């Protein structure tokens, strides 16, 4: 079976539970009516994504561009299964790895080692695979004795190291990436870039959200420009950047 990802007419709404104030609701609906609507029980909804459709096949490298709040991260989280569409269908054939949030899937009260063990169980690894996974993650993260401490005691940089090491231990068929992956101290970032480049090369399909034109030009062969939760343009790197970037 060929690896593919198909998004058909997908929409995501988020109810705003603290928007019951009449004055706030009136302001939201008046100033940004294209992104807000009245939902059940007269509650205001944020229209995060609207009627998104595209298809990807092997060797497709899709970049997502747009201003902050345009819907890039929401789309990635929807593709990864974190959010469920209110409307539309997402069909995926292939193993998905999502580099979206450095502490995604972690229990902050458990130690680094315990979290590695839980991730190995979640991945369904054999005893031999799990042992290799633990060794690889501990060595790559460079956390040393901190691996025995609860993650809540880690600095943000240490959380990124552990999350990145666990998420990149295996080459995926479909790779979803947000630009947090480029965070961290200089020494770790140099190591991380090499690992990411290896993963990008090995992945059959890539979806990457970034503000870096250099990275998008290097790793992608297609761009989708999102604005206000809708696709404004879908095309080649050259064509979309020509329309998206300021002259």
C-alpha positions as CSV (number, residue, x, y, z in Angstrom):
1,X,0.0,0.0,0.0
2,X,1.4,3.4,-1.0
3,X,1.9,5.9,1.9
4,X,-0.5,8.9,1.5
5,X,-2.2,11.7,3.5
6,X,-5.5,13.1,2.3
7,X,-7.4,16.0,3.9
8,X,-10.9,16.6,2.6
9,X,-13.0,19.6,3.6
10,X,-11.7,19.7,7.2
11,X,-12.9,22.3,9.7
12,X,-12.1,22.9,13.3
13,X,-14.0,25.0,15.8
14,X,-12.9,25.8,19.4
15,X,-15.6,26.9,21.9
16,X,-14.5,29.9,24.0
17,X,-15.8,28.9,27.5
18,X,-15.0,32.3,29.0
19,X,-16.7,34.4,26.4
20,X,-20.2,34.5,28.0
21,X,-19.9,38.2,28.7
22,X,-22.1,40.1,26.4
23,X,-19.7,43.0,25.9
24,X,-16.8,40.6,25.1
25,X,-18.9,38.5,22.8
26,X,-20.1,41.6,21.0
27,X,-16.5,42.9,20.6
28,X,-15.3,39.5,19.2
29,X,-18.1,39.1,16.7
30,X,-17.8,42.7,15.6
31,X,-14.1,43.1,15.2
32,X,-13.1,39.6,13.9
33,X,-16.3,38.2,12.5
34,X,-14.5,35.9,10.0
35,X,-12.9,33.9,12.9
36,X,-15.7,33.9,15.4
37,X,-19.3,32.6,15.4
38,X,-22.1,31.9,17.8
39,X,-22.4,28.2,18.6
40,X,-24.8,26.0,20.7
41,X,-26.1,27.7,24.0
42,X,-25.1,31.0,22.4
43,X,-21.4,30.3,23.1
44,X,-18.8,32.0,20.9
45,X,-16.7,29.6,18.8
46,X,-13.3,30.3,17.3
47,X,-13.2,29.1,13.7
48,X,-9.7,27.7,13.7
49,X,-9.7,26.0,10.4
50,X,-12.2,26.2,7.5
51,X,-12.7,23.8,4.6
52,X,-9.1,22.6,4.4
53,X,-8.4,20.2,1.5
54,X,-5.1,18.8,0.1
55,X,-3.5,15.5,-0.7
56,X,0.1,14.3,-0.2
57,X,1.9,11.3,-1.7
58,X,5.5,9.9,-1.3
59,X,8.2,12.5,-2.0
60,X,5.8,15.4,-1.2
61,X,7.5,18.0,1.1
62,X,4.8,20.5,2.2
63,X,5.6,23.7,4.0
64,X,2.9,25.7,5.9
65,X,3.3,29.5,6.0
66,X,1.2,32.3,7.5
67,X,1.1,34.8,10.2
68,X,0.9,33.8,13.9
69,X,-2.6,32.5,14.6
70,X,-3.2,31.6,10.9
71,X,-3.9,27.9,11.8
72,X,-0.6,26.2,11.0
73,X,-0.1,24.5,14.4
74,X,-3.8,23.7,14.6
75,X,-3.6,21.9,11.3
76,X,-0.5,19.9,12.3
77,X,-2.2,18.9,15.6
78,X,-5.3,17.8,13.6
79,X,-3.2,15.7,11.2
80,X,-1.5,14.1,14.2
81,X,-4.8,13.2,15.8
82,X,-4.6,15.6,18.8
83,X,-7.7,17.5,17.5
84,X,-10.7,15.9,15.9
85,X,-12.3,17.8,13.0
86,X,-15.8,19.2,13.4
87,X,-16.3,18.5,9.7
88,X,-14.4,16.7,7.0
89,X,-12.3,13.6,6.8
90,X,-8.5,12.9,7.2
91,X,-7.2,9.7,5.7
92,X,-3.7,8.5,6.4
93,X,-1.8,5.4,5.4
94,X,1.6,5.3,7.0
95,X,3.4,5.6,10.3
96,X,3.2,9.2,11.6
97,X,5.8,10.9,13.8
98,X,4.8,14.4,15.1
99,X,7.4,16.9,16.4
100,X,4.9,19.4,17.6
101,X,5.4,20.0,21.3
102,X,8.5,19.2,23.3
103,X,6.6,17.7,26.3
104,X,3.9,16.0,24.2
105,X,2.9,12.7,25.8
106,X,5.1,13.2,28.9
107,X,4.1,12.8,32.5
108,X,5.8,15.7,34.3
109,X,5.7,13.9,37.7
110,X,7.7,10.9,36.4
111,X,11.4,10.8,35.8
112,X,13.0,11.0,32.4
113,X,13.8,7.3,32.5
114,X,10.2,6.4,33.4
115,X,8.9,8.5,30.6
116,X,11.2,6.8,28.1
117,X,9.9,3.4,29.4
118,X,6.3,4.6,28.9
119,X,7.0,5.8,25.3
120,X,8.6,2.5,24.5
121,X,5.4,0.7,25.7
122,X,3.2,3.1,23.7
123,X,5.3,2.4,20.6
124,X,4.8,-1.4,21.2
125,X,8.5,-2.1,21.1
126,X,10.0,-5.5,21.8
127,X,12.3,-5.9,24.7
128,X,15.3,-5.7,22.5
129,X,13.9,-2.6,20.6
130,X,13.0,-0.9,23.9
131,X,16.5,-1.4,25.3
132,X,18.0,0.2,22.2
133,X,15.4,3.0,22.3
134,X,16.3,3.8,25.9
135,X,20.0,3.8,25.3
136,X,19.6,6.0,22.2
137,X,17.4,8.5,23.9
138,X,19.6,8.8,27.0
139,X,22.8,9.2,25.0
140,X,21.4,11.7,22.5
141,X,19.6,13.9,25.1
142,X,22.8,14.2,27.2
143,X,20.8,14.5,30.4
144,X,23.1,12.2,32.3
145,X,22.1,12.0,36.0
146,X,19.1,14.2,35.4
147,X,17.4,11.3,33.6
148,X,16.6,9.9,37.1
149,X,14.8,13.2,38.2
150,X,11.1,14.1,37.6
151,X,10.6,16.1,34.5
152,X,8.9,18.9,36.4
153,X,12.4,19.7,37.8
154,X,13.9,20.1,34.2
155,X,14.6,23.4,32.5
156,X,12.7,24.1,29.3
157,X,15.9,23.3,27.4
158,X,16.1,19.9,29.0
159,X,12.5,19.1,28.3
160,X,13.2,19.9,24.6
161,X,16.2,17.6,24.6
162,X,14.3,14.7,26.0
163,X,11.2,15.2,23.9
164,X,13.3,15.6,20.7
165,X,15.4,12.5,21.5
166,X,12.3,10.3,22.0
167,X,10.4,11.7,19.0
168,X,13.3,11.3,16.6
169,X,14.6,7.8,17.6
170,X,12.8,6.2,14.6
171,X,12.6,7.2,11.0
172,X,8.9,7.9,10.2
173,X,7.0,7.4,7.0
174,X,5.0,10.7,7.5
175,X,6.8,13.4,9.5
176,X,4.9,16.4,11.0
177,X,7.1,19.2,12.3
178,X,6.6,22.6,14.0
179,X,9.5,25.0,14.4
180,X,10.0,24.3,18.1
181,X,12.4,21.7,16.9
182,X,14.9,24.5,16.1
183,X,14.9,25.6,19.8
184,X,17.6,24.7,22.3
185,X,21.2,25.5,23.2
186,X,23.8,25.8,20.4
187,X,25.6,22.6,21.1
188,X,22.4,20.5,21.1
189,X,20.9,22.4,18.2
190,X,23.9,21.4,16.0
191,X,23.3,17.8,16.9
192,X,19.6,18.1,16.5
193,X,19.8,19.6,13.0
194,X,21.8,16.6,11.7
195,X,19.2,14.2,13.2
196,X,16.3,16.1,11.7
197,X,18.0,16.2,8.3
198,X,18.3,12.5,8.4
199,X,14.7,12.1,9.4
200,X,13.5,14.5,6.7
201,X,15.5,12.6,4.1
202,X,14.1,9.2,5.3
203,X,10.5,10.3,5.6
204,X,8.2,9.6,2.6
205,X,6.0,12.6,3.4
206,X,6.9,15.8,5.3
207,X,4.6,18.6,6.6
208,X,6.5,21.5,8.2
209,X,5.3,24.7,9.7
210,X,8.0,27.4,9.9
211,X,8.6,31.1,9.5
212,X,12.1,30.4,8.1
213,X,12.2,30.9,4.3
214,X,15.7,29.3,4.2
215,X,14.5,26.1,5.9
216,X,11.3,25.9,3.8
217,X,13.2,26.4,0.6
218,X,15.8,23.7,1.6
219,X,13.3,21.0,2.8
220,X,10.0,21.6,1.0
221,X,8.8,21.4,-2.6
222,X,5.3,22.8,-2.0
223,X,3.8,25.5,0.2
224,X,0.3,26.2,1.6
225,X,-0.3,29.7,2.8
226,X,-2.9,29.8,5.6
227,X,-4.6,33.0,6.8
228,X,-7.5,33.2,9.2
229,X,-7.9,29.4,9.2
230,X,-8.3,29.1,5.4
231,X,-6.0,28.2,2.5
232,X,-5.1,31.4,0.8
233,X,-2.7,29.8,-1.7
234,X,-1.4,26.3,-2.5
235,X,1.5,26.0,-5.0
236,X,5.2,25.9,-5.7
237,X,7.8,27.4,-3.3
238,X,8.5,30.1,-5.8
239,X,4.9,31.1,-6.6
240,X,3.7,31.1,-3.0
241,X,6.7,33.0,-1.6
242,X,6.3,35.6,-4.4
243,X,2.8,36.3,-3.2
244,X,3.4,35.8,0.5
245,X,6.6,37.7,1.2
246,X,6.7,41.5,1.1
247,X,8.3,43.0,-2.0
